[in-house]
């Protein structure tokens, strides 16, 4: 990008700051626009960077050659749309990253790109752990953790990016080694005109990849793009097989790992594991390192996170399940994945949700169903054996009396936490504290 070009960064925060740093390193001065009165990161700007605060001005934006728009800002915003119509280039930080990665300095590096409605953060972080175990110098980030531009370094041989549909809207040049859409379900319909428009934004990832990975169980991930590989619940390619009544992760019907060896719980996480293996294989991560990582990886904080095993009972923290859909995903088929019973803790502020939607998955639960918090009574109505307690501590103590070796206990509230906690993280941290205080048999 020529130094004479005028560049505007739309939106500050961590992504905007990474863009400012990127251009400064190239000797290009930029102007930053932010509609917030006190933009986060403002104190980290140097004096040479102009900051414009307030509503976006179409005539002002049209004076620039390139707008680098943060993913949280819709490109359909009137001022940005006017700039597009005036011929101004509108891109995002991921497009800047892609263009840089396509230069000679980075030609040796491989790139994995991951999107999807659910599971993308787990798969991305899991691959980061797999690469670390294999002593591969990898950069992991994007929509999770570190902004993509801050990952760039000539000594890295692998990049692993989680990408949102918002980021993909302004990206054309990824040229990934392999990409995947893990799944597609309704989301962000406040930003897109239709479900189809949201899905189409996800599908932009395939056109920018040499090989694609699809989910055999989700037709919305399908594409005509070749070459392609796939993962799913059946025995094809990366899939599941049964031997002596137990499930194994497999490739081409050959067993890789008994699913009971995973710290990650639930069938949805079996799929995340398969996706990670398939992606890692395409960038030459050793299978031994990937399988080793799967047996030690306890999950993202507060997302079906393995906490501890006490007297043969596994305790799982899914405090981030702040809505019914997240809890349904965690519970669906969960009882089939363990030898014992599943016990669950639900409750909090349901934000007016219809808890009758939980009833079908609760019928699968053969263990204790314990409810607490503001909407405990409404949730308890969905199962005849549900018990109401006063707080999370009572819930943990009650289940600890009944759970036996082989059982699994899951905090998956289906509710926000603000009735009793500062946020879902504080709720999850309290749960971890309570579980760690449980005493195992000597």
N, C-alpha and C positions, 0 to 999 in steps of 0.2 A: 504494500500500500504506500503510495507516494507521500512524502512528507508534506507536500503542498495541499493535500486533501484536507477538508474541514470535517472533523469527526465529532459527533455528539454522543454521549452516553446517556441513555434514558433510564433513570432509576439507579440509585446508589446502592447501599447495602454491600454484602460481601461479593456478590457477582459484579456489581458496578465497579467496586474498588479493584477487583482483579483485572477488569478491562482497562482502567486508568493506568495501572502498573504496567500492563502489557504494552500500551502505546507509549508510555514514558520511556520504557526500555528501548523503543525504536526511535526515540527523539521526536515523537509526535505529541503536540499539545492538544488536549481535548476540552470540550465544555460538557459539564454534567448538568442534567436537568432532573429535578425531583419535585413531585407535587406536595411532599410532606414538609411541614414547617421546620422540623428538626430531623433531617435524613440520617439514618444510622450510618456511621462511618464518616460523617462530615469532618470530624476531628482528625481523621487520618489523611485528608487531602492536603497536598502542599500548596504553597501560595501561587504557584504558576497555573493551577487548575481552576478555571472559572466555574462557579456553582450558581445555577439559576433555580430559584425556589418558587413554587406556585404552579398554577394551571399551565398546561402545555400550550404553547402558541404556535399555530400552524404556520403563519408567515415566518416566524423565527426559525422553526425546524426546516423549512424549505430552503434556507440559506446554506444548509450543510450538504456535503456530498454523501456522507454515510451516517446513519443512525444505528447505534448498537443498543438494542432494546432488551432490558431485563425480562426474564420469562414471566414475571408476575404482572407485566403490563401487556394488555391485549393490543396486537397490531391493528385491530379494528377501531381503536381509539381515534376520534375524529381528527385530531391534529396529526397523528402518525399516518393515518390513511391519506390525508391531504398531501403529506410529504411523498408518500408512495406514488400518488397520481402525478406529482410534479417531477417524478423521475429520480427521487432520492433513493439510494440503496438502503434497505432496512434489513439488518441481520442481527444475530445474537452472539453471545460469547462462544457458543459451541461451534458456530461457523468460523469464527476467528481461530479457534483451536484446530478445526479441521484443515483450514488453509495452511496453518503453520506446520501441521503434522505431514502435509503433503510436500513440504520442501525437502531439499536434499539432506539437510541436517538431521531429519527424523525418519528418513526412508527405511531405516532398519527396524523400526518399532512396529509391533502388531497392535491392533485395536479391536476390543470387544465392546459392542454397544447394546444396551439392554433397556427395553421399555415394557410397559404392561400396566394394567390397572392395579394389580396386586402382586406382591412378591418380589418386585424388582430390586428393592433395597436389600432384601435378604440374599438374593442371588448375586448381586454386585459385591456385597461385603464378603460373602462366602468365597467368591472367586479371588478377592483380594487376599484372604487368608490362605487359600490354596497356593497362590503365587508366592507368598511369603514363605510358606513351608517348603516350597521347591527352590528357595533362594533365587527367585526371579525378581529383578529390580522393576517393580510395577508401580504405576500410579493409579489410584482408585478414587473416583469422585464423580463430579458432575452435579446431578440433582441431589446427591447425598454427599455429605462431608465437604471436601475441598473443591472449590470451583475449578473447572477444567483447565483454564489458562494457568492457574497456579501449579498445576501438576507438571507442566512442560519442563523437560530436562533432557539434554542429549544423551545422558547415561542410562535412561530408562529404556527397556526393551519391550514393555507391554503397558498398554493403557486399558483400563476397564471403566467404562462410563455408564452410569445410570442416567437415562434421558427421559424427561417428561414430554408429554404432547406439546406443551407450550414451547419447550426448547426446540423440538423438531420442526415447529412451524417456520422458524427462521434459519433452518439448516439445510444445505444442499450438497456439501462436499466431503462427507465423512470418509468414504472409501474404506469402511471397516473390514477387517479380516472376516468377522462373522457378527451377525446381529440377530436379535430375537425380539418378538412380541410374545411375552409369556402368556397373556390372556387379555381379553377385552370385556369389561363390564361397564355399565352406566356410571359415568363420573364427570365432573366438571361441566355439567349441562348448563350452569350459569354463565359459562364462557363461550360455549359452542351453540350454534343455531340448531343442531340436531345431534343425535347419537351417531349418525353416519359421518358427520363432519369430525367428531371426536375420533372415531375409528380411522378415518382417512389421515388425520394428523399422525396417528401412531404408525400407519403403514408407510409413511415417508422414510422410515428407517431402513426398509428393505431395499429401496432403490439405491441406497448409499452403502451397499455391502457386497462383498465378493461371494459370501455364502450366507444362507439364512437358516435359522432354527425355528420351526413352528411347533405349536402345541396340537397334537393329534385330536385332543378332546375339545378343542375350541375352534370351530370353523371361522370365527372372526379373525383368527391369526393366520389363516391360509393365504397363500400367494402363488402365482405362477412363476415367480422368480426361481431360477436355478443357478447353481446347485443348491439343494436344500436337504437338511436332515430334520429329524423330529423326535419329540419325547411325548410320553403319554402313559396312561394306566395299563395298556395292554402289553403284549410281549414283543412288539416290533421295535427295531432299532434301540433307542434309549427308552427302557420301559421297566415293567415289573414282571417277575416270574414267581411262582410258588414252588417250594420244595419242602416236603414233609410238613405241610400245613403252615409254613412261614413264608413271608414276603421277602424278596430280595430285589435290590436295585440291579438292573441288568443291562447289557448291551448285546444286541443280536442274540438274545436268549441265553447268554452266558452270565452266570451270577457274578456280581461285583461285591455286594455288601448286604448282609442281613439288615433289614430295616430296623430291627431292634437295637442295632449298634449305634443308631443315630441319636444324638441328644435332642435334635429337633423333633417336635411331636406333631402328629397329624398328617393325613394324606396329602394336604396341600404342600407340606414341606418335603414330602417324598418327591413331589414334582419339582420343587425348587432345587432339590439335590440333583435330580436327573438333568435338569437344565444346566446347572453349573458344571456337571461332568461333561456334558456334550459341548459346551462352549470352551471349557478348558482344554479338551482334547484337540480342538481345532487350532489352538495356539501352542500346542505341544507341551502342555503341563503334564508332568509324569502322573500316571494313574495312581501310583503308590502314594504320592503326596496328596492327591485329591481325596483318596479314600481315608487317609490318616486324618486329614482336616475335618472330614465329615463326622468322624467319631469324637472329635474334641470341640467342634463348633457349637456353642450354646445359644446362638441366635442374637439378633439385634436386641438392644436394651428395650425391655417392656413389650416386645413382640414375640409371643410364644417363646420367651427366653427361659432356658433351663436354669433353675436356681440351685437345686440341691436334691440329692436322694437321701431320704431318712428312713431307715428300717425297710429298705426295698421299695419305698414309695417315692415316685418322681414328682416334684413340685415345679409348676410352670407359671411364669409371670407373663400374662397377656394384658396388662393394664391399658395398653394402647387401644384395646378393643372398646372404643368409646361409642359405638353404635351397634345396632342389631346385626347389620350385614357382616361386620368384622367378627362378631361372636358366632354367627352361623358358619362362616368359613372355617373358624377354628374347631368347631364341634362336629362338622359334617364328616361322618365316617370315622371319627376319632376312636370310638369304642372298638372298632375292628382292628386297630393298630396295636393294641396291647393285650396282654394275657389276663389282666385283672379288670377292675372296674374304673370308670372315670367319675371323679367327684368335681363339682364346679362351684365357684363362688361368683355370684352376680350382684349387680346393684349400683346405685348412685342416682344421678339426675338423668332421666331418660329423655329430656327435652321434648316431651309430648309424643314420643314414639309409640307405635302400635305394637305392644309386646306380644300380641297373639301370633305374630310372625315367628316368634321363638318356639312356640309350642311343638312344631314338628321335630326340630332337632333335640328338644328336651326329652322326647319320648325315647331317644337312643340311650339316655343316661341312666345307668343302673345303680350308680353310687349316690352319694349325698348331693342334694341341690340346696345350697345355702344362699339366702338373699339378705342384703343389708342396704342401708342408705335410704334416701328420700323416696324412691319408687319401689322399695322392697315388696310391699303388699301387692302392687300391680304385677310385678314379675312372678311372684309366688302363685298367683292365680293360674299361671300357665302349666302347672304340674301339680298333681294331687299330693305328692310327697315333699314338696318344697318346704323348707324351714326358714323362718325369719329370725335374724339375730340383730343385736344392736350395733355391731361394728365389725370391722375386718378382723380384729384380734379374736373375737368370739367365733367368727367363721373358721379361722385357721385352727383354733383349739378344738372346735366341735369335729371337724373332719379328721383331725389327727387321732381322735379317739376311735374312729371307724375304719380308716384306711389300713390296708394290709399290703404285704409285699406283692409286687406286681401291679398295684394300683397307680393311678396318675391323678394328681390334683391340679386343676387349672383355674387361676383367677382370670376370668374373661368377662368383665362387667356388663358389656352391652350398653353402658351409660357413661356420661361425662362424670367427672370426679368432683366438681365444684361445690357439691353439697357438703362435702366433708374434707376435701383436700385442695391445695393450691392448684394442682394440675394432675394429669394422669401419671406423670413421672414421680411425683411425691407419693401417690397411692401405690405405685409399683415398688418404690423404695421401701415403703412401710411393710408391704407384703414380704419382700426379701428379708427385711430385718426380723419379722415374725417367724419366717421359715428357718432362718439361720439360728434362731433361738431354740428350735425344737431339739430335743435330746434323743439321739439314737441309742439303741440297745448296745450294751457293752458285751 
